[in-house]
Structures are given as C-alpha cells and as structure tokens.
Amino acid sequence: MESNVNKNSRQQEMFKIIEAYEQSGQTQRAFCKERELAITTFLYWLRKYRKEKIKSDLFIPLNILNRDSNSHYRIDLPNGIIIHLNGSEGLKLISELISHVCGK
C-alpha cells in the first residue's frame, strides 16, 4: 500500500506538470509526447487537478471572532442572497449545511 507521503508527493509532482501544460499553449498530445507521458495518465491527473482547483475556489475561510449566544451572523452570497443567522444555533446550522453540501 502506498503511503500518504508518497501519494502527496506524486500528486504535487503531477499537479506541477499539469500547471506547466496550462502555461505551455501546447495541445495535450504534443505536451505528453514531448515529456514521454502517457495521455491516459495525463488525463487522469488533469481531472484530479481541475477537481481540486474547483474545490479550493468554492470556499473562503470564515473566521468567527465572537461566538456568544447573542451574536448575529450575515452571509452575503455572490448571487445577492443574504443569509441571517442568530447565536450558536446559527453556527451549528452553517456547519451542518457545509457538511451536507460537501457530502461529509
């Protein structure tokens, strides 16, 4: 079984290759041929890279400084929807919503 360190290192290596491809302006086939990389391997890592990129672009960190039961929270979404939540139950609801959306 491959260790997590080896998996992470392989992922970092392949993501750097994918980033090089995106900067190259070459077709996928030309890029792979030049680097003697199997197109199927390249496409596998390209899908993983894009999936990770989408995940990282979806959320921004949210730091909550005051967590008392009288706090009011407001979330402004890019589409104009505003969500208002109150107190610790509001934080619990946010946590459950994110867990549900992320499939955890």
C-alpha positions as CSV (number, residue, x, y, z in Angstrom):
1,M,0.0,0.0,0.0
2,E,1.3,3.4,-1.0
3,S,1.9,5.8,2.0
4,N,0.2,9.2,2.2
5,V,3.5,10.9,1.9
6,N,4.2,9.1,-1.4
7,K,0.7,9.9,-2.7
8,N,1.0,13.6,-1.7
9,S,4.4,13.8,-3.3
10,R,3.2,12.2,-6.5
11,Q,0.2,14.5,-6.6
12,Q,2.4,17.6,-6.2
13,E,4.6,16.3,-8.9
14,M,1.8,15.7,-11.3
15,F,0.0,19.0,-10.5
16,K,3.2,20.8,-11.4
17,I,3.2,19.0,-14.7
18,I,-0.5,20.0,-15.3
19,E,0.4,23.6,-14.4
20,A,3.2,23.5,-16.9
21,Y,0.8,22.2,-19.5
22,E,-1.6,25.0,-18.9
23,Q,1.2,27.5,-19.4
24,S,2.6,25.8,-22.5
25,G,0.0,26.6,-25.0
26,Q,0.5,23.1,-26.5
27,T,-2.1,20.5,-27.3
28,Q,-2.5,17.7,-24.7
29,R,-1.0,15.2,-27.1
30,A,2.0,17.4,-28.1
31,F,2.7,18.1,-24.4
32,C,2.6,14.5,-23.4
33,K,4.7,13.3,-26.4
34,E,7.4,15.9,-25.6
35,R,7.5,14.6,-22.0
36,E,7.0,10.9,-22.8
37,L,3.9,10.9,-20.7
38,A,1.0,8.6,-21.4
39,I,-2.0,10.6,-22.4
40,T,-4.2,8.4,-20.2
41,T,-2.0,9.3,-17.2
42,F,-2.1,12.9,-18.1
43,L,-5.9,13.0,-18.4
44,Y,-6.3,11.2,-15.1
45,W,-4.2,13.9,-13.3
46,L,-5.8,16.7,-15.3
47,R,-9.2,15.7,-14.0
48,K,-7.9,15.4,-10.4
49,Y,-6.2,18.8,-10.7
50,R,-9.3,20.5,-12.0
51,K,-11.5,18.9,-9.4
52,E,-9.1,20.1,-6.6
53,K,-9.0,23.6,-8.1
54,I,-12.8,23.8,-8.2
55,K,-13.0,22.7,-4.6
56,S,-10.4,25.3,-3.5
57,D,-12.2,28.0,-5.4
58,L,-15.6,27.3,-3.8
59,F,-14.9,28.3,-0.2
60,I,-13.1,31.1,1.5
61,P,-12.1,31.0,5.2
62,L,-14.6,32.3,7.7
63,N,-13.2,33.4,11.0
64,I,-15.7,34.0,13.7
65,L,-14.4,36.2,16.5
66,N,-17.3,36.3,18.8
67,R,-19.3,33.1,19.5
68,D,-21.7,34.1,22.2
69,S,-25.4,33.2,22.1
70,N,-26.4,36.7,21.2
71,S,-24.3,37.0,18.1
72,H,-25.8,37.7,14.7
73,Y,-24.2,36.4,11.5
74,R,-24.8,37.6,8.0
75,I,-23.6,35.8,4.9
76,D,-23.8,37.7,1.6
77,L,-23.7,35.3,-1.4
78,P,-22.4,36.4,-4.9
79,N,-25.9,35.9,-6.3
80,G,-27.4,38.6,-4.0
81,I,-28.9,36.2,-1.4
82,I,-28.3,37.2,2.1
83,I,-28.5,34.7,5.0
84,H,-29.1,35.9,8.5
85,L,-28.4,33.6,11.5
86,N,-28.5,34.2,15.2
87,G,-26.5,32.8,18.1
88,S,-24.8,29.4,18.5
89,E,-27.7,27.7,16.7
90,G,-26.8,29.7,13.6
91,L,-23.2,28.4,13.7
92,K,-24.5,24.8,14.1
93,L,-26.7,25.3,11.1
94,I,-23.9,26.6,9.0
95,S,-21.7,23.7,10.0
96,E,-24.4,21.1,9.1
97,L,-25.1,22.8,5.8
98,I,-21.5,22.8,4.8
99,S,-21.1,19.2,5.8
100,H,-24.2,18.2,3.8
101,V,-23.1,20.1,0.7
102,C,-19.6,18.6,0.9
103,G,-21.0,15.1,1.4
104,K,-19.5,14.6,4.8
